[in-house]
């Protein structure tokens, strides 16, 4: 069992970005937002949104391309990936994203 597992239920918040790598693998990047209730200082219920960068490869990328559009309610199962890199000004940058292993379109 892999200890790095995540399940999100949210909505696709932007258009999918699909591409084909040099080796022929399909890749899709998408943004998913989740919402949760909270209370403000006056005790009034408000909703907070959290955005997640999701990446899918090969068969899951093809599934996403065929079945998901902006606004789709989706269940995403995958793992969290962390990356660091140096930008053009030599500043260290961090990326956190979800690598999707499974999608379910909850609208269908």
N, CA, C and O atoms as CSV, one atom per row, in Angstrom:
chain,resi,resn,atom,element,x,y,z
A,1,UNK,N,N,0.843,-1.180,0.000
A,1,UNK,CA,C,0.000,0.000,0.000
A,1,UNK,C,C,0.887,1.242,0.000
A,1,UNK,O,O,1.829,1.348,0.785
A,2,UNK,N,N,0.572,2.167,-0.883
A,2,UNK,CA,C,1.305,3.420,-0.982
A,2,UNK,C,C,0.745,4.402,0.041
A,2,UNK,O,O,-0.464,4.630,0.069
A,3,UNK,N,N,1.591,4.984,0.878
A,3,UNK,CA,C,1.144,5.923,1.896
A,3,UNK,C,C,0.845,7.301,1.357
A,3,UNK,O,O,0.252,8.116,2.064
A,4,UNK,N,N,1.234,7.590,0.126
A,4,UNK,CA,C,0.991,8.893,-0.480
A,4,UNK,C,C,-0.209,8.776,-1.410
A,4,UNK,O,O,-0.052,8.604,-2.619
A,5,UNK,N,N,-1.411,8.870,-0.839
A,5,UNK,CA,C,-2.638,8.771,-1.628
A,5,UNK,C,C,-3.553,9.925,-1.284
A,5,UNK,O,O,-3.623,10.361,-0.134
A,6,UNK,N,N,-4.258,10.419,-2.298
A,6,UNK,CA,C,-5.182,11.519,-2.097
A,6,UNK,C,C,-6.430,11.261,-2.927
A,6,UNK,O,O,-6.356,10.717,-4.028
A,7,UNK,N,N,-7.577,11.659,-2.386
A,7,UNK,CA,C,-8.837,11.615,-3.109
A,7,UNK,C,C,-9.471,12.992,-3.001
A,7,UNK,O,O,-9.654,13.515,-1.902
A,8,UNK,N,N,-9.804,13.575,-4.140
A,8,UNK,CA,C,-10.456,14.877,-4.189
A,8,UNK,C,C,-11.796,14.741,-4.878
A,8,UNK,O,O,-11.934,13.985,-5.839
A,9,UNK,N,N,-12.776,15.467,-4.391
A,9,UNK,CA,C,-14.039,15.616,-5.095
A,9,UNK,C,C,-14.221,17.108,-5.282
A,9,UNK,O,O,-14.322,17.859,-4.313
A,10,UNK,N,N,-14.262,17.530,-6.536
A,10,UNK,CA,C,-14.360,18.955,-6.819
A,10,UNK,C,C,-14.871,19.194,-8.224
A,10,UNK,O,O,-15.560,18.358,-8.808
A,11,UNK,N,N,-14.517,20.359,-8.757
A,11,UNK,CA,C,-14.931,20.725,-10.106
A,11,UNK,C,C,-13.724,21.150,-10.919
A,11,UNK,O,O,-12.786,21.758,-10.404
A,12,UNK,N,N,-13.767,20.816,-12.208
A,12,UNK,CA,C,-12.731,21.275,-13.118
A,12,UNK,C,C,-12.934,22.780,-13.272
A,12,UNK,O,O,-14.012,23.231,-13.660
A,13,UNK,N,N,-11.893,23.554,-12.967
A,13,UNK,CA,C,-12.036,24.999,-12.920
A,13,UNK,C,C,-11.547,25.730,-14.146
A,13,UNK,O,O,-11.721,26.945,-14.238
A,14,UNK,N,N,-10.941,25.036,-15.093
A,14,UNK,CA,C,-10.421,25.683,-16.287
A,14,UNK,C,C,-10.368,24.647,-17.402
A,14,UNK,O,O,-10.573,23.458,-17.159
A,15,UNK,N,N,-10.096,25.091,-18.611
A,15,UNK,CA,C,-9.991,24.176,-19.737
A,15,UNK,C,C,-8.762,23.282,-19.572
A,15,UNK,O,O,-7.732,23.719,-19.058
A,16,UNK,N,N,-8.879,22.044,-20.008
A,16,UNK,CA,C,-7.770,21.103,-19.929
A,16,UNK,C,C,-6.670,21.506,-20.903
A,16,UNK,O,O,-6.943,22.035,-21.981
A,17,UNK,N,N,-5.435,21.253,-20.517
A,17,UNK,CA,C,-4.287,21.508,-21.383
A,17,UNK,C,C,-3.677,20.164,-21.745
A,17,UNK,O,O,-2.998,19.536,-20.933
A,18,UNK,N,N,-3.927,19.734,-22.969
A,18,UNK,CA,C,-3.455,18.425,-23.425
A,18,UNK,C,C,-2.254,18.594,-24.337
A,18,UNK,O,O,-2.154,19.569,-25.082
A,19,UNK,N,N,-1.342,17.629,-24.269
A,19,UNK,CA,C,-0.174,17.645,-25.150
A,19,UNK,C,C,0.318,16.215,-25.344
A,19,UNK,O,O,-0.033,15.307,-24.591
A,20,UNK,N,N,1.137,16.044,-26.372
A,20,UNK,CA,C,1.772,14.762,-26.648
A,20,UNK,C,C,3.271,14.937,-26.494
A,20,UNK,O,O,3.863,15.848,-27.072
A,21,UNK,N,N,3.877,14.058,-25.713
A,21,UNK,CA,C,5.317,14.111,-25.484
A,21,UNK,C,C,6.056,13.526,-26.693
A,21,UNK,O,O,5.443,12.896,-27.555
A,22,UNK,N,N,7.347,13.733,-26.749
A,22,UNK,CA,C,8.161,13.221,-27.875
A,22,UNK,C,C,8.058,11.711,-28.025
A,22,UNK,O,O,8.123,11.181,-29.134
A,23,UNK,N,N,7.893,11.017,-26.886
A,23,UNK,CA,C,7.796,9.551,-26.941
A,23,UNK,C,C,6.381,9.067,-27.270
A,23,UNK,O,O,6.137,7.862,-27.316
A,24,UNK,N,N,5.445,10.001,-27.498
A,24,UNK,CA,C,4.078,9.646,-27.877
A,24,UNK,C,C,3.093,9.597,-26.722
A,24,UNK,O,O,1.891,9.464,-26.952
A,25,UNK,N,N,3.565,9.701,-25.486
A,25,UNK,CA,C,2.668,9.671,-24.330
A,25,UNK,C,C,1.785,10.924,-24.302
A,25,UNK,O,O,2.248,12.031,-24.576
A,26,UNK,N,N,0.510,10.728,-23.968
A,26,UNK,CA,C,-0.411,11.849,-23.795
A,26,UNK,C,C,-0.298,12.356,-22.370
A,26,UNK,O,O,-0.102,11.587,-21.430
A,27,UNK,N,N,-0.426,13.680,-22.230
A,27,UNK,CA,C,-0.351,14.351,-20.928
A,27,UNK,C,C,-1.469,15.392,-20.887
A,27,UNK,O,O,-1.677,16.135,-21.846
A,28,UNK,N,N,-2.177,15.432,-19.771
A,28,UNK,CA,C,-3.218,16.441,-19.564
A,28,UNK,C,C,-2.977,17.110,-18.216
A,28,UNK,O,O,-2.757,16.445,-17.204
A,29,UNK,N,N,-3.024,18.428,-18.226
A,29,UNK,CA,C,-2.948,19.210,-16.997
A,29,UNK,C,C,-4.282,19.921,-16.817
A,29,UNK,O,O,-4.845,20.453,-17.774
A,30,UNK,N,N,-4.783,19.926,-15.584
A,30,UNK,CA,C,-6.036,20.608,-15.300
A,30,UNK,C,C,-6.022,21.158,-13.891
A,30,UNK,O,O,-5.225,20.743,-13.050
A,31,UNK,N,N,-6.917,22.098,-13.651
A,31,UNK,CA,C,-7.058,22.689,-12.317
A,31,UNK,C,C,-8.408,22.253,-11.764
A,31,UNK,O,O,-9.435,22.366,-12.433
A,32,UNK,N,N,-8.390,21.757,-10.543
A,32,UNK,CA,C,-9.600,21.311,-9.857
A,32,UNK,C,C,-9.734,22.135,-8.583
A,32,UNK,O,O,-8.760,22.335,-7.856
A,33,UNK,N,N,-10.954,22.612,-8.319
A,33,UNK,CA,C,-11.155,23.304,-7.056
A,33,UNK,C,C,-12.124,22.530,-6.172
A,33,UNK,O,O,-13.098,21.936,-6.635
A,34,UNK,N,N,-11.815,22.562,-4.886
A,34,UNK,CA,C,-12.668,21.960,-3.880
A,34,UNK,C,C,-13.168,23.083,-2.983
A,34,UNK,O,O,-12.513,24.116,-2.844
A,35,UNK,N,N,-14.320,22.878,-2.381
A,35,UNK,CA,C,-14.905,23.887,-1.497
A,35,UNK,C,C,-15.226,23.268,-0.157
A,35,UNK,O,O,-15.594,22.097,-0.065
A,36,UNK,N,N,-15.080,24.085,0.897
A,36,UNK,CA,C,-15.431,23.615,2.225
A,36,UNK,C,C,-16.026,24.769,3.026
A,36,UNK,O,O,-15.648,25.924,2.827
A,37,UNK,N,N,-16.959,24.461,3.933
A,37,UNK,CA,C,-17.593,25.521,4.724
A,37,UNK,C,C,-16.718,25.946,5.897
A,37,UNK,O,O,-15.946,25.153,6.437
A,38,UNK,N,N,-16.852,27.199,6.276
A,38,UNK,CA,C,-16.143,27.743,7.437
A,38,UNK,C,C,-17.019,28.841,8.034
A,38,UNK,O,O,-18.035,29.218,7.450
A,39,UNK,N,N,-16.634,29.337,9.170
A,39,UNK,CA,C,-17.361,30.432,9.822
A,39,UNK,C,C,-16.437,31.647,9.900
A,39,UNK,O,O,-15.256,31.519,10.220
A,40,UNK,N,N,-16.988,32.829,9.603
A,40,UNK,CA,C,-16.188,34.051,9.742
A,40,UNK,C,C,-16.239,34.531,11.190
A,40,UNK,O,O,-16.784,33.845,12.054
A,41,UNK,N,N,-15.664,35.726,11.460
A,41,UNK,CA,C,-15.588,36.242,12.832
A,41,UNK,C,C,-16.961,36.461,13.462
A,41,UNK,O,O,-17.114,36.365,14.680
A,42,UNK,N,N,-17.951,36.754,12.632
A,42,UNK,CA,C,-19.309,36.962,13.141
A,42,UNK,C,C,-20.115,35.664,13.241
A,42,UNK,O,O,-21.285,35.688,13.625
A,43,UNK,N,N,-19.499,34.545,12.900
A,43,UNK,CA,C,-20.182,33.262,12.979
A,43,UNK,C,C,-20.997,32.917,11.741
A,43,UNK,O,O,-21.690,31.900,11.717
A,44,UNK,N,N,-20.919,33.755,10.717
A,44,UNK,CA,C,-21.661,33.514,9.483
A,44,UNK,C,C,-20.949,32.448,8.650
A,44,UNK,O,O,-19.725,32.461,8.518
A,45,UNK,N,N,-21.736,31.524,8.090
A,45,UNK,CA,C,-21.178,30.456,7.273
A,45,UNK,C,C,-20.701,31.026,5.938
A,45,UNK,O,O,-21.440,31.736,5.256
A,46,UNK,N,N,-19.467,30.709,5.577
A,46,UNK,CA,C,-18.905,31.102,4.290
A,46,UNK,C,C,-18.288,29.868,3.641
A,46,UNK,O,O,-18.105,28.839,4.293
A,47,UNK,N,N,-17.973,29.977,2.373
A,47,UNK,CA,C,-17.348,28.881,1.642
A,47,UNK,C,C,-15.957,29.296,1.205
A,47,UNK,O,O,-15.756,30.408,0.716
A,48,UNK,N,N,-14.996,28.400,1.383
A,48,UNK,CA,C,-13.624,28.620,0.945
A,48,UNK,C,C,-13.318,27.646,-0.194
A,48,UNK,O,O,-13.740,26.490,-0.172
A,49,UNK,N,N,-12.584,28.130,-1.176
A,49,UNK,CA,C,-12.163,27.286,-2.299
A,49,UNK,C,C,-10.669,27.015,-2.198
A,49,UNK,O,O,-9.892,27.884,-1.803
A,50,UNK,N,N,-10.287,25.820,-2.553
A,50,UNK,CA,C,-8.880,25.433,-2.612
A,50,UNK,C,C,-8.617,24.909,-4.016
A,50,UNK,O,O,-9.349,24.048,-4.505
A,51,UNK,N,N,-7.579,25.421,-4.666
A,51,UNK,CA,C,-7.244,25.013,-6.029
A,51,UNK,C,C,-6.139,23.965,-6.016
A,51,UNK,O,O,-5.202,24.039,-5.221
A,52,UNK,N,N,-6.265,22.987,-6.913
A,52,UNK,CA,C,-5.314,21.886,-7.012
A,52,UNK,C,C,-4.877,21.738,-8.472
A,52,UNK,O,O,-5.715,21.692,-9.372
A,53,UNK,N,N,-3.577,21.665,-8.698
A,53,UNK,CA,C,-3.045,21.364,-10.026
A,53,UNK,C,C,-2.972,19.854,-10.160
A,53,UNK,O,O,-2.388,19.170,-9.320
A,54,UNK,N,N,-3.574,19.343,-11.229
A,54,UNK,CA,C,-3.650,17.894,-11.448
A,54,UNK,C,C,-3.008,17.570,-12.795
A,54,UNK,O,O,-3.201,18.290,-13.774
A,55,UNK,N,N,-2.255,16.499,-12.832
A,55,UNK,CA,C,-1.627,16.039,-14.072
A,55,UNK,C,C,-1.970,14.566,-14.269
A,55,UNK,O,O,-1.981,13.785,-13.317
A,56,UNK,N,N,-2.247,14.203,-15.506
A,56,UNK,CA,C,-2.570,12.810,-15.826
A,56,UNK,C,C,-1.788,12.397,-17.063
A,56,UNK,O,O,-1.526,13.216,-17.943
A,57,UNK,N,N,-1.421,11.135,-17.126
A,57,UNK,CA,C,-0.631,10.594,-18.230
A,57,UNK,C,C,-1.358,9.431,-18.891
A,57,UNK,O,O,-2.206,8.781,-18.279
A,58,UNK,N,N,-1.019,9.183,-20.134
A,58,UNK,CA,C,-1.430,8.034,-20.927
A,58,UNK,C,C,-2.950,7.799,-20.902
A,58,UNK,O,O,-3.708,8.673,-21.323
A,59,UNK,N,N,-3.404,6.637,-20.416
A,59,UNK,CA,C,-4.829,6.295,-20.471
A,59,UNK,C,C,-5.677,7.274,-19.663
A,59,UNK,O,O,-6.775,7.636,-20.087
A,60,UNK,N,N,-5.181,7.707,-18.506
A,60,UNK,CA,C,-5.958,8.651,-17.701
A,60,UNK,C,C,-6.042,10.006,-18.383
A,60,UNK,O,O,-7.050,10.700,-18.254
A,61,UNK,N,N,-5.004,10.391,-19.103
A,61,UNK,CA,C,-5.047,11.638,-19.871
A,61,UNK,C,C,-6.097,11.543,-20.976
A,61,UNK,O,O,-6.852,12.489,-21.201
A,62,UNK,N,N,-6.145,10.408,-21.659
A,62,UNK,CA,C,-7.153,10.208,-22.708
A,62,UNK,C,C,-8.559,10.234,-22.124
A,62,UNK,O,O,-9.466,10.822,-22.712
A,63,UNK,N,N,-8.745,9.591,-20.957
A,63,UNK,CA,C,-10.052,9.608,-20.305
A,63,UNK,C,C,-10.459,11.046,-19.987
A,63,UNK,O,O,-11.594,11.443,-20.252
A,64,UNK,N,N,-9.543,11.819,-19.425
A,64,UNK,CA,C,-9.848,13.208,-19.065
A,64,UNK,C,C,-10.223,14.013,-20.297
A,64,UNK,O,O,-11.186,14.780,-20.268
A,65,UNK,N,N,-9.471,13.847,-21.380
A,65,UNK,CA,C,-9.766,14.580,-22.619
A,65,UNK,C,C,-11.160,14.261,-23.146
A,65,UNK,O,O,-11.859,15.146,-23.640
A,66,UNK,N,N,-11.557,13.017,-23.044
A,66,UNK,CA,C,-12.849,12.578,-23.603
A,66,UNK,C,C,-14.035,12.875,-22.703
A,66,UNK,O,O,-15.156,13.019,-23.189
A,67,UNK,N,N,-13.804,12.971,-21.384
A,67,UNK,CA,C,-14.930,12.998,-20.453
A,67,UNK,C,C,-15.028,14.225,-19.553
A,67,UNK,O,O,-16.046,14.399,-18.882
A,68,UNK,N,N,-14.017,15.073,-19.514
A,68,UNK,CA,C,-14.041,16.210,-18.596
A,68,UNK,C,C,-13.959,17.521,-19.353
A,68,UNK,O,O,-13.216,17.644,-20.327
A,69,UNK,N,N,-14.720,18.489,-18.903
A,69,UNK,CA,C,-14.679,19.850,-19.443
A,69,UNK,C,C,-14.732,20.811,-18.261
A,69,UNK,O,O,-15.007,20.410,-17.130
A,70,UNK,N,N,-14.469,22.064,-18.537
A,70,UNK,CA,C,-14.571,23.082,-17.496
A,70,UNK,C,C,-15.953,23.007,-16.861
A,70,UNK,O,O,-16.963,23.014,-17.565
A,71,UNK,N,N,-16.003,22.935,-15.533
A,71,UNK,CA,C,-17.263,22.843,-14.803
A,71,UNK,C,C,-17.664,21.436,-14.407
A,71,UNK,O,O,-18.561,21.267,-13.581
A,72,UNK,N,N,-17.019,20.410,-14.977
A,72,UNK,CA,C,-17.357,19.024,-14.630
A,72,UNK,C,C,-17.089,18.757,-13.154
A,72,UNK,O,O,-16.065,19.167,-12.608
A,73,UNK,N,N,-18.039,18.055,-12.515
A,73,UNK,CA,C,-17.782,17.558,-11.157
A,73,UNK,C,C,-16.975,16.280,-11.318
A,73,UNK,O,O,-17.314,15.417,-12.127
A,74,UNK,N,N,-15.894,16.167,-10.536
A,74,UNK,CA,C,-14.951,15.074,-10.760
A,74,UNK,C,C,-14.429,14.530,-9.438
A,74,UNK,O,O,-14.267,15.262,-8.462
A,75,UNK,N,N,-14.172,13.236,-9.432
A,75,UNK,CA,C,-13.452,12.586,-8.343
A,75,UNK,C,C,-12.070,12.264,-8.896
A,75,UNK,O,O,-11.945,11.652,-9.957
A,76,UNK,N,N,-11.039,12.676,-8.178
A,76,UNK,CA,C,-9.656,12.439,-8.586
A,76,UNK,C,C,-8.985,11.594,-7.510
A,76,UNK,O,O,-9.042,11.925,-6.326
A,77,UNK,N,N,-8.354,10.509,-7.924
A,77,UNK,CA,C,-7.545,9.695,-7.018
A,77,UNK,C,C,-6.123,9.705,-7.545
A,77,UNK,O,O,-5.890,9.529,-8.741
A,78,UNK,N,N,-5.171,9.914,-6.637
A,78,UNK,CA,C,-3.785,9.962,-7.073
A,78,UNK,C,C,-2.841,10.129,-5.905
A,78,UNK,O,O,-3.134,9.707,-4.786
A,79,UNK,N,N,-1.698,10.753,-6.175
A,79,UNK,CA,C,-0.709,11.015,-5.142
A,79,UNK,C,C,-0.200,12.447,-5.289
A,79,UNK,O,O,-0.332,13.060,-6.348
A,80,UNK,N,N,0.376,12.964,-4.221
A,80,UNK,CA,C,0.919,14.320,-4.216
A,80,UNK,C,C,2.371,14.262,-4.668
A,80,UNK,O,O,3.147,13.434,-4.189
A,81,UNK,N,N,2.735,15.145,-5.595
A,81,UNK,CA,C,4.114,15.258,-6.055
A,81,UNK,C,C,4.642,16.646,-5.701
A,81,UNK,O,O,3.937,17.645,-5.846
A,82,UNK,N,N,5.878,16.695,-5.239
A,82,UNK,CA,C,6.547,17.956,-4.922
A,82,UNK,C,C,7.779,18.074,-5.811
A,82,UNK,O,O,8.538,17.117,-5.961
A,83,UNK,N,N,7.972,19.244,-6.395
A,83,UNK,CA,C,9.149,19.497,-7.221
A,83,UNK,C,C,9.739,20.846,-6.861
A,83,UNK,O,O,9.024,21.748,-6.424
A,84,UNK,N,N,11.039,20.984,-7.042
A,84,UNK,CA,C,11.710,22.269,-6.889
A,84,UNK,C,C,12.539,22.526,-8.139
A,84,UNK,O,O,13.017,21.594,-8.787
A,85,UNK,N,N,12.703,23.796,-8.467
A,85,UNK,CA,C,13.548,24.164,-9.591
A,85,UNK,C,C,14.044,25.591,-9.392
A,85,UNK,O,O,13.494,26.344,-8.587
A,86,UNK,N,N,15.084,25.953,-10.129
A,86,UNK,CA,C,15.630,27.303,-10.093
A,86,UNK,C,C,15.060,28.079,-11.275
A,86,UNK,O,O,15.139,27.623,-12.416
A,87,UNK,N,N,14.479,29.264,-11.003
A,87,UNK,CA,C,13.944,30.065,-12.094
A,87,UNK,C,C,15.066,30.834,-12.794
A,87,UNK,O,O,16.238,30.680,-12.453
A,88,UNK,N,N,14.703,31.656,-13.766
A,88,UNK,CA,C,15.704,32.368,-14.561
A,88,UNK,C,C,16.509,33.382,-13.737
A,88,UNK,O,O,17.573,33.816,-14.177
A,89,UNK,N,N,16.021,33.765,-12.550
A,89,UNK,CA,C,16.758,34.670,-11.661
A,89,UNK,C,C,17.473,33.913,-10.541
A,89,UNK,O,O,17.943,34.506,-9.570
A,90,UNK,N,N,17.543,32.578,-10.702
A,90,UNK,CA,C,18.207,31.705,-9.728
A,90,UNK,C,C,17.512,31.689,-8.355
A,90,UNK,O,O,18.157,31.493,-7.325
A,91,UNK,N,N,16.193,31.897,-8.362
A,91,UNK,CA,C,15.401,31.744,-7.145
A,91,UNK,C,C,14.828,30.326,-7.121
A,91,UNK,O,O,14.382,29.808,-8.144
A,92,UNK,N,N,14.847,29.725,-5.969
A,92,UNK,CA,C,14.298,28.379,-5.824
A,92,UNK,C,C,12.772,28.461,-5.820
A,92,UNK,O,O,12.191,29.223,-5.047
A,93,UNK,N,N,12.127,27.679,-6.681
A,93,UNK,CA,C,10.665,27.640,-6.798
A,93,UNK,C,C,10.162,26.246,-6.453
A,93,UNK,O,O,10.863,25.249,-6.632
A,94,UNK,N,N,8.941,26.201,-5.960
A,94,UNK,CA,C,8.332,24.949,-5.521
A,94,UNK,C,C,7.034,24.704,-6.284
A,94,UNK,O,O,6.274,25.635,-6.548
A,95,UNK,N,N,6.792,23.466,-6.630
A,95,UNK,CA,C,5.548,23.065,-7.294
A,95,UNK,C,C,4.962,21.897,-6.515
A,95,UNK,O,O,5.662,20.940,-6.184
A,96,UNK,N,N,3.681,21.988,-6.230
A,96,UNK,CA,C,2.936,20.880,-5.631
A,96,UNK,C,C,1.795,20.554,-6.575
A,96,UNK,O,O,1.048,21.449,-6.971
A,97,UNK,N,N,1.649,19.308,-6.938
A,97,UNK,CA,C,0.565,18.915,-7.829
A,97,UNK,C,C,0.111,17.500,-7.500
A,97,UNK,O,O,0.786,16.758,-6.786
A,98,UNK,N,N,-1.034,17.152,-8.031
A,98,UNK,CA,C,-1.613,15.822,-7.857
A,98,UNK,C,C,-1.376,15.040,-9.143
A,98,UNK,O,O,-1.741,15.496,-10.227
A,99,UNK,N,N,-0.773,13.876,-9.029
A,99,UNK,CA,C,-0.636,12.983,-10.177
A,99,UNK,C,C,-1.806,12.014,-10.128
A,99,UNK,O,O,-1.889,11.162,-9.243
A,100,UNK,N,N,-2.705,12.155,-11.088
A,100,UNK,CA,C,-3.945,11.376,-11.083
A,100,UNK,C,C,-3.722,9.957,-11.587
A,100,UNK,O,O,-3.096,9.741,-12.625
A,101,UNK,N,N,-4.240,9.003,-10.840
A,101,UNK,CA,C,-4.238,7.598,-11.249
A,101,UNK,C,C,-5.623,7.174,-11.729
A,101,UNK,O,O,-5.769,6.196,-12.463
A,102,UNK,N,N,-6.649,7.935,-11.297
A,102,UNK,CA,C,-8.016,7.576,-11.642
A,102,UNK,C,C,-8.886,8.824,-11.602
A,102,UNK,O,O,-8.746,9.661,-10.711
A,103,UNK,N,N,-9.788,8.942,-12.576
A,103,UNK,CA,C,-10.810,9.980,-12.614
A,103,UNK,C,C,-12.178,9.318,-12.652
A,103,UNK,O,O,-12.336,8.224,-13.193
A,104,UNK,N,N,-13.158,9.989,-12.074
A,104,UNK,CA,C,-14.557,9.627,-12.288
A,104,UNK,C,C,-15.322,10.913,-12.544
A,104,UNK,O,O,-15.267,11.848,-11.744
A,105,UNK,N,N,-16.026,10.957,-13.650
A,105,UNK,CA,C,-16.874,12.113,-13.938
A,105,UNK,C,C,-18.156,11.936,-13.146
A,105,UNK,O,O,-18.915,11.000,-13.400
A,106,UNK,N,N,-18.407,12.811,-12.198
A,106,UNK,CA,C,-19.581,12.679,-11.316
A,106,UNK,C,C,-20.834,13.292,-11.930
A,106,UNK,O,O,-21.909,13.196,-11.338
A,107,UNK,N,N,-20.727,13.914,-13.092
A,107,UNK,CA,C,-21.893,14.464,-13.779
A,107,UNK,C,C,-22.632,13.410,-14.581
A,107,UNK,O,O,-23.769,13.637,-14.992
A,108,UNK,N,N,-22.010,12.260,-14.812
A,108,UNK,CA,C,-22.637,11.226,-15.669
A,108,UNK,C,C,-23.035,10.034,-14.860
A,108,UNK,O,O,-23.574,9.069,-15.404
